[in-house]
Amino acid sequence: MTEASPITAVKGIGPKSSENFKKAGIHTVGDLVRYYPRAYDSFEAPVSPGGLSVLDDGRCVAVEGVIERALSVRYLKSFRITTGKILSDGVYLDVTWYNMPFLRNQVHPGVRYVFRGRIKAKGSRIFLQQPKVYDLFDYDRLRKTLQPVYPLVRGLTEHALRKALGEVFYGADHILLSEDPFPEPMRRKYDLTKKANAVREIHFPAGNEALSQARRRLVFEEFFYFILMLKRLREGREIRQSGCVLAQCGETRQVLEALPYELTGAQKRVWDEISAGLSSDKVMARLVQGDVGSGKTIVAFLALIQCAASGRQGALMVPTEVLARQHYEAFLKTCEMAGLSIPAVLLTGSMKASERREAYQGISEGRTLVVIGTHALIQQKVQYQNLALVITDEQHRFGVNQRQTLEEKGITPHTIVMSATPIPRTLAVILYGDLDVSVIDEMPSNRLPIKNAVLEPSWRPKAIQFLAKQVSEHHQAYVICPMVEESDEVEAENVIDYTESLRAALQRYLPSICVEYLHGKMKSSEKLSVMERFSENQIQVLVSTTVVEVGVNVPNATVMMVENAERFGLAQLHQLRGRVGRGKDQSYCIFISPMQSEEIKQRLQILSSSNDGFVIAQKDLELRGPGELFGVRQSGEIGFVLADIYADADVMRAAADAAACLLTEDPGLKDPSHSQIAEELSRLMKAEESHSVL
């Protein structure tokens, strides 16, 4: 068995069960080996129910005890609810399972078990919800291990994954991992364990130290190849002259004079850098990094207008149809305000075939000078006549090569990528190594600072009352729910159930209030419809997962409430907060968390005390430190599987140093000792090219 073997080569995986693995993107043994855990479960000592209270709401605990009487099962709508009482240390604790009636025949009265689940509080009462049941011997054995927790899809279980991986590493036909791609001197210099050891230990860690070493090696590798790809892109750009010198023009001055506000000093500085770059004979490749709401979009519009004034085409690619439509309408309005007539078109996947054909024709003939849309911009059928400027918004949503595909639609076009992800500049220079970095580090003066509150779950009724008050004053609100597990199905159910209970609570105050939900499993057309209705205030409260992180601009939305805020990274919470505070009215952000530890409390207080994304990112980096292993990942959306640009900042710097040294020593990666690095780099670049995160 090798990494290239099909997943059915693993003992126990047949044609039928392989379909469940394929849903998770696992087609080969190599895919399985690289399907890393998202977390690890460390089994703690059982606690006494007498020491638990409503303040432990949401906390995962183990309780050792007996069920005195047989479990009872009752039916409620589509649910089968199994309940009982655990007796432990002379104290009773209620226990509840949903849709698991078979436990009545498996959990026997009078037998001691360990019940491990989450504490749920209802008023002054607490109970143990959906616990797993272990016999004492099994639980004691688990306490000496770290159990991997994997991202799951429907039909794929933790047990199936662990069993398959056990066969891969320890079965009769176990995998023979290829020779380490990193030469021994390189491993020694950067203190890296061997690849074979790292891959095995990440799935079956012998302990915290072994896991730490394994993870460090794999994180280093992720950063290393990513940085190599960026350096290759930059090398290609630096030797190219621009065939698109876009002269500075009076049209951009017209827009600046027509705006109902003045650009901030930071916006002016960045616009001057961009305008000078566009008019240069060198190809410009620039990252515009700015906090949420700092005004990156108007700078992008000015660049498109300077491009159009030279008679060349410019394209703005964004990750969602809702955002594309919003940018398109805002661009037309900006031009109209300045008395400009610039032919522009919106291009999205949901357009009718006739609309698409008409758009394609205008683009190919060069009549359309500005194209705004989603990844539909890079489809093969879209042919540009003279594309001179490519802008990608929220660029971390696009792969490196996906971005390059759009650039290759033109002849050495200038490139601007925009990101609201707050990354300290020292890290941004590494992470966006193929780009020059411009930072908009000043907020518009007319924006009121968002007022923040971090609340315990017991304050939720007051928070809901506050939502109702804001809606009664004709405002709107977002409510964010986390995924309970990394599964689309669970995510959908979680949001739908929560929406029903929130709607009922809010209708006590406002009977006609419209509360709807949004989640990743919905069809694109459904998501688009919900977001449009919300932007038109037909929906007053939108319950959503983080799919709204990059959404429409709704100035009327004044409240962002985040449930279980401790489950999100600070950078992501700050991005979510950026959905409000966009109008003239005071906005609020409410973070609800049980704050079970001092660390959670400290992290959330960072958000409460600052609205500056760059300050938050730096403080979070200082608080967490590079050695943290089990923290909430901040940067999964940037495209890394294991690596976290904050917690692993030191590893990133080491990987950047290694990549630079390698290319200095062997620019073409022709040395036989680097052949595996060259092969892996080629594989990753091809995978990146075909990969879409949209």
Secondary structure, 3 states (H helix, E strand, C coil): CCCCCEHHHCCCCCHHHHHHHHHCCCCEHHHHHCCCCCEEEECCCCCCHHHCCHHHCCCEEEEEEEECCCCEEEEECCEEEEEEEEEECCEEEEEEEECCHHHHHCCCCCCEEEEEEEEEEECCEEEEEEEEEECHHHHHHHCCCEEEECCCCCCCCHHHHHHHHHHHHHCCCCCCCCCCCCCHHHHHHCCCCCHHHHHHHHHCCCCHHHHHHHHHHHHHHHHHHHHHHHHHHHHHHHCCECCCCCCCCHHHHHHHHHCCCCCCHHHHHHHHHHHHHHCCCECCEEEEEECCCCCHHHHHHHHHHHHHHCCCEEEEECCCHHHHHHHHHHHHHHHHHCCCCCCEEEECCCCCHHHHHHHHHHHHCCCCCEEEECHHHHCCCCCCCCEEEEEECCHHHCCHHHHHHHHCCCCCCEEEEEECCCCCHHHHHHHCCCCEEEEECCCCCCCCCCEEEEECHHHHHHHHHHHHHHHHCCCEEEEECCCCCCCHHHHHHHHHHHHHHHHHHHHCCCCCCCEEEECCCCCHHHHHHHHHHHHCCCCCEEEECHHHHHCCCCCCEEEEEECCHHHCCHHHHHHHHCCCCCCCCCCEEEEECCCCCHHHHHHHHHHHHCCCHHHHHHHHHHHHCCCCCCCCCCCHHHCCCCCCCCCCHHHHHHHHHHHHHHHHHCCCCCCHHHHHHHHHHHHHHHHHHHCCCC
